[in-house]
Amino acid sequence: MQRYPVRASHRSRLQPDALELAARTHFGEATRQGEEVTGRFGAISRLVVKGSGRELSVELSMDPKVPEETARETIARYNRFLQDVTGYTSKERARRLKKAAPE
């Protein structure tokens, strides 16, 4: 499970309804089960997201046997989804995760 920090201005997007809407927007389909939102798209065989405090918790299962074009589109959509929900670009997320990692 990966945890992503969320900008203060985007924390309202951690609500289950908002997460479900974002997942539907970026992946086409999503279902809500309590606090968790589940979806799938392309190389993502299972995506489970949940807002927890000031962070977004993501559990992700990928299928490595998809065509390269599908994998690229999946990664692009996943990054747009994370940016929409967290408020951070992929470079900003990587920098924050690197800072938070124990050395």
C-alpha positions, 0 to 999 in steps of 0.5 A: 500500500502506498500513501500520498500526501494531499495538499490542504486545498485538495483534502475535500477530494479525499471524501469517498464520493469525490474519490469515486467521481475522480476514479470514474472520470479518469478510469471510466468505472469505479465502485464504492464500498464504504470508505474505499473506492475500487476501479480498474483500467488497462494495465491496472487490474485492481485499484483501491483508494481511500482517504485517510487523514491528510493522505491518500492510501492506494493499493494497486495491482498491475498486469505486466502482460499488456501491450506497451501502448496500453501500459503507457496510457494506463500510467498517464491516466493514473498520474492524472488521477493522482494529480487531480486528487492530491494536488501534486504532480508526479515530480512533486510526489516523487520528491516528497516521497524521497524526502519522507523515506528513511535513509 
